[in-house]
């Protein structure tokens, strides 16, 4: 399998320590399986991609380098299952509230290394992704999950 994730955050300091910004993230995961002739042959490929935009508020605590952050992200997810010549595609909407903290370790005047920990609350909605046995109709499938993530970023601090 393969996985790729990239997040870019740009921001502007409104006052000392308070930054408002916008994060854009893209994530893609894929897995390809090739079956031997004893198992019927052929290939199966699963690919899931996610694109999110997240307005962000970050507050730096004094000159300590420690910061706290809150983000609200929204975007789309797409899942493709390619089996032989057939492709099954599912699309959905995502939202995420993330609360985190980090530390800016300055490597020079403008570049910092930023370890971060954050708690994410993600809601995913797949339109007509489930079946209601009581009514016999398709309904939206909504899944919610939460978890802690760790990240390491590099920041470039520009001044006017």
C-alpha positions in Angstrom: 0.0 0.0 0.0 0.9 3.6 -0.2 0.0 6.8 1.7 0.6 10.5 1.2 -0.4 13.5 3.4 0.3 17.2 3.0 -0.9 20.1 5.0 0.0 23.8 4.3 -1.0 26.5 6.7 -0.7 30.2 6.0 -1.5 32.8 8.6 -1.3 36.5 9.6 -0.7 37.9 13.1 -3.6 40.2 14.1 -2.0 41.2 17.4 1.0 40.0 19.4 0.6 36.2 19.7 -2.7 35.8 17.9 -2.6 34.4 14.4 -5.5 33.7 12.1 -5.0 31.5 9.0 -6.1 28.9 6.6 -4.9 25.3 6.3 -5.3 23.2 3.2 -4.7 19.5 3.5 -4.7 16.6 1.0 -4.4 12.9 1.9 -4.3 9.8 -0.4 -4.1 6.2 0.5 -4.1 3.2 -1.8 -3.6 -0.5 -1.9 -3.3 -2.8 -4.9 -3.7 -6.5 -4.8 -2.8 -8.9 -7.6 -4.4 -12.3 -7.5 -2.6 -15.4 -8.8 -4.3 -17.6 -11.4 -5.1 -20.1 -8.7 -7.2 -17.3 -7.1 -8.9 -16.3 -10.3 -6.3 -13.8 -11.5 -6.8 -10.1 -11.9 -6.1 -7.1 -9.8 -8.0 -5.1 -7.1 -7.1 -1.5 -6.3 -8.6 0.6 -3.5 -7.9 4.4 -3.4 -9.2 6.9 -0.9 -8.4 10.6 -1.2 -9.4 13.5 1.1 -9.2 17.3 0.5 -10.0 19.7 3.4 -9.9 23.5 4.1 -9.6 24.6 7.7 -9.8 28.2 9.0 -7.4 28.3 12.0 -6.8 30.4 15.1 -3.4 30.0 16.9 -2.2 31.8 20.0 1.5 31.9 20.9 2.0 32.1 24.7 4.4 35.0 25.3 8.0 34.4 23.9 7.9 30.7 25.1 7.4 29.2 21.7 4.4 27.3 23.0 1.1 27.7 21.1 -2.5 26.5 21.3 -4.7 26.2 18.2 -8.3 25.5 17.1 -9.3 24.5 13.6 -12.6 23.9 11.9 -12.1 21.9 8.6 -14.5 20.9 5.9 -14.1 19.1 2.6 -14.6 16.1 0.5 -13.6 12.4 0.4 -13.6 10.0 -2.5 -13.2 6.2 -2.4 -12.6 4.2 -5.6 -12.6 0.4 -5.8 -11.2 -0.8 -9.1 -11.7 -4.5 -9.7 -10.7 -5.7 -13.2 -12.5 -3.4 -15.6 -15.2 -2.3 -13.0 -14.9 0.8 -10.9 -17.1 1.5 -7.9 -16.9 5.1 -6.6 -18.3 6.6 -3.4 -18.1 10.3 -2.5 -18.8 12.1 0.8 -18.5 15.2 2.9 -16.1 15.7 5.8 -16.0 18.1 8.8 -13.4 18.2 11.5 -12.9 20.2 14.7 -9.3 20.0 16.0 -7.9 21.4 19.2 -4.2 21.2 19.7 -1.0 22.5 21.1 2.6 22.7 19.9 6.0 24.2 20.3 8.1 26.3 17.9 11.7 25.3 18.1 13.6 28.0 16.2 16.4 26.7 13.9 17.4 30.2 12.8 15.8 33.6 12.6 12.9 32.6 10.4 12.6 28.8 10.4 11.1 26.7 13.2 10.5 23.0 13.7 6.9 22.5 15.2 6.0 19.3 17.1 2.2 19.2 17.6 -0.4 17.1 19.4 -4.1 17.6 18.6 -7.4 16.0 19.3 -9.6 15.6 16.1 -13.4 15.1 16.0 -14.3 14.0 12.5 -17.8 13.6 10.9 -18.1 11.9 7.5 -21.3 11.7 5.5 -21.8 9.5 2.5 -24.9 10.4 0.6 -27.2 7.4 0.2 -24.4 5.2 1.7 -26.7 3.1 3.8 -29.9 1.2 3.6 -32.8 1.5 6.0 -34.5 -1.9 6.4 -37.6 -0.4 8.0 -38.4 1.9 5.1 -36.7 0.1 2.3 -34.9 3.3 1.2 -31.3 4.5 0.9 -30.2 6.9 3.6 -27.1 8.9 4.3 -24.4 7.0 6.2 -22.9 9.2 8.9 -19.8 8.1 10.8 -18.1 10.0 13.7 -14.7 9.4 15.1 -12.3 11.1 17.4 -8.6 10.6 18.1 -5.3 12.1 19.0 -2.7 12.8 16.3 0.9 13.8 16.5 2.6 15.9 13.8 5.9 17.5 13.0 6.0 20.6 10.8 8.4 23.2 9.5 7.4 26.8 9.6 8.8 29.9 7.8 8.0 33.1 9.7 8.0 36.2 7.4 7.8 39.7 8.6 6.5 42.9 6.9 
